[in-house]
Amino acid sequence: MFKGLGGLGDMGKMMKAAQEMQGKMAEMQESLNSIIVVGESGAGMVKATATAKGELTALDIDPSIFNADDKEVVEDLILAAIKDAQIKAQERSQDEMRKMTEELGLPADMKLPF
């Protein structure tokens, strides 16, 4: 008569696993704020620092590149450094997500959050 209730235990396990995954996702999102990446351009003359979430936190420019005649070059170097930092932030975020999915026993290419 209660034969169909056997699946409730599995449902409970699934719910617990989902809650665990949700908690780990929140932890990972928080940790991305403390992971720092540095993008560079012009052989390190311009450096952009960002969190793994992609938030730009600092910009370091070698003073030797400041020349009124090279304004466009300086602007290009700044943009290139910021883009490099953004790419590194995205890659680091994806690496952290991949680690988490592997820890949870999920396929490495699974896209989270759902």
C-alpha positions, 0 to 999 in steps of 0.5 A: 500500500505504501510502496510509492513512498520509497522515493520520498527518501530519495527526494529528501536526499536530493533536497539536501544535496540542492541545499548543500549546493546552494550553500557552496554557491553562496560561499564561492560567490563570496570568495570571488570578491576576495580573489584578485587578478591583475591584467597588464598591457604595454609589457606591464606599464599599465596594470588593472587589478580586479576581483574574480567577480570582475570589479575593477579595484585599482589601476597602476600606470607607469609615469613614463608613458605620460606624454601628451603626444601619446594620449591615444596610446595611453588610452589604448593601453589602459583599455587593454589592461582592463580587458585583460583583467576582465578576461582573467577574472572570468577565467578564474570565476569559471575555474572556481565554478568547475572546482565546485561542480567537481566537488559536488560530483557534478559534470565539469561542464555543467552550467551553474547556476541553473 
